[in-house]
Amino acid sequence: MPVNRVLRADAARNRSSLLAAAAEEFAARGIDASVADIARRAGVGKGTVFRHFPTKDDLLAAVVLDRVDELAGLARRLFRADDPGAALFELLAAAAGKQQQLDLSFLREAGDINERLRAARERLFAAIVAMVERAQAAGAVRADVTGLDVILLMCAPAHVAGFVPTASPETWRRYLAIIIDGLRPEGAHPLPEPSP
């Protein structure tokens, strides 16, 4: 294998390791996690971190973009599914499952790190809104629910389950089922307040 290809493969592996380590470190310590701890967790030197990500904000943005892009890609794949309701509920399960596997609550703090992140988040939100509208047209989701309602509910199952430290790792599924049942039109009562 040519040297350049080996170097590119090593760089790709290092970048992947850094993103995984950074996600874990940010989840454990919030956005104050140190670059040194991230490098140590990834098994690389600090210089390697800065070769890939010039600042800690760039690294945090890359972690967030990685998560947002993954969910947006899934939303795009699911959008054309034969059963729009099942597709939307699968996306909700995937989002809650990812939150359960790795506490992503630090992403709330990451908010608006840069323009790329804002753009990626807008693409994801637009995909979710389109999925909600398609599921409503199919009669699978109640008409008084908005895309924003669903966006706000996406991480709720894992967040709620996190308040019970002795709960099973799968407890989030219970709360996801409650949310999904609340989105269905069967037996729905009028909502007391408009969507924010």
N, C-alpha and C positions, 0 to 999 in steps of 0.2 A: 504494500500500500504506500503511495507517495507520502512524503513527510507532511506536505500541506494538508492532505486529507486527514492524517492522524492528528495534526494540531487542531484542525477544525472539529474533529470528533471529541477530542479532549476538552476543547472550549465549550462545546455544546453540553457535554456531561457536567462540567463545572457549573455552567449556568443553570442547568436543571437542578443540580444539587443545592446550589445557592438559593433558588426560588423555594424549594421544598423546606430547606432549613430556615429561611427567613419567615415563611408562613408559620412554621411551628414556633419560632422565637417570638414573632410579633403576637401570635395568639397567646403565648404564655406570659409575655411581659408588656404587651401593648406597644404603642409606637415608640416608646422609650427604649426598646431593646437595643443592645449595642451591636455595632458592626463586628466587634471582636468575638462576641458570643455567637453571632450568626456564622462567621467564618469557622469558628471552632466546631460548631454543630455540623457544618458542611464538610469539614475535613480539609479546608484550604486555608491559605494565609490571607490576611487583610488586603494585601496587594491584589490578590485575585478578585476579591470582592469589588475593589475600586476599578479594576480593569473592565469589569462587566457593567458596573453601575457607579458612575462618577460620584453620586451622593446617596445618602441613606434614603432620601425622598424618592430618588429614581428607583431604588430597590423596592421600597414600599409600593410605589406606583406599579411596578412590574408584577408584584404579587397580586395586587388588586386586579390589574388588567387580566392576568392569567385566570383568575376565578370568574370574573365577569365574562370574558371571552368564552370560557368553557360553557357557562350557562346560556349565553347567547347562541352559541353553536347548537346546543341541544334544542333550544327554542326554535331555531330555524329548521332543524330536522323534523321536529314534531309538528310544525305548523301545518303541513300537508297531510297529516294522518287522517285516516278514514273516520275516526271517532274524535272530534275536537275536544269533547269533555274529558275523555280518558287521556288525551295528549296533554291538556292543561294540568290535570291532576298528576300526571307523570312528572311534569316539570316541577311542580310544587314538591313532590316527593324527593326529586333529585336535589333541589335547593336545600331542603331541610336535612337530607342525608349528608350533604357536604358539610353543612354547619355542624352536624353531630360528630362527624369524623374529625373535624378540626375546628376549634372555636374561632369563628371568623368575626367575632364581635368587634375586634379592633378595626374592621373595615369601616364601621360607622365613624370612627375618629379620623380615618384616612380621607373621608369626604371628597374634597376637591383639590387633590394634590396637583393635578395638571390637566391641561386641555384634553389630552388623549383619554384620560380616565373619564372625564365628563362626557366625551363623545361616545365611549364604549358603554357607559351606563345608560345614556340616552338610547342607544341601539337596543340594548337589552330591554329597557322599559317599553320601547315601541313594539318589540316583538311580543312581550307579555300582553300589552294592551290588545294587539291584533289577535292573539290567541283567545283572550277573554271574549272579545266581540264575536269571534267565530264560534266559540262554545255557546255563547248566548243565542246566536242565530240558529244553532242546532237544538236549542231547548235544554242544554245540559247545565247551564249556569243561570241563576236567577237574574232577571232583567235589571234590578236595582243595584247591582254590584258593579263597581267600576274597575278598570284596569289598575288604577292606583290602589284601590282596596286590596286587590290580590297582591300587588307589589309589596304593600305594607305587611301582609300576612305571611310572606314567603319564609321568613326566618323565625316566625313565631313558635312553631312546634319545638324546635331544639332549644330556643331561648326559655320557653316555659318549663320544659323538662329539666333545664339546668338549675332550676330553683330547688330541686329535690336531689340532694347529693347521693342519697341511697337508692335512687331509681335505677332500673335496668337501663342499659345503654340503648335499648329499643323503645323506651317510654315515649320518645318524640313521635312515634308512629300513632299512638293513641290521640295525641293532640292534632296531628295532621288529619286523622279521620274525622275528628270533630269539626275542623275547619272545612274540610271537603263537604261534609254533610251540610254545613251552614251555607255553602255556596250553591247547593242544589236548589232548584225551584220547588221541589216537593215539600209541602208543609211550611214554606217560608212565610214569615210575618213581615209586615212593612218595617223597614229600618227606621230608627228614631231620629237620626241626624243625617244630613247630606255628607257625601264623601268630602274629605278635606281638599 
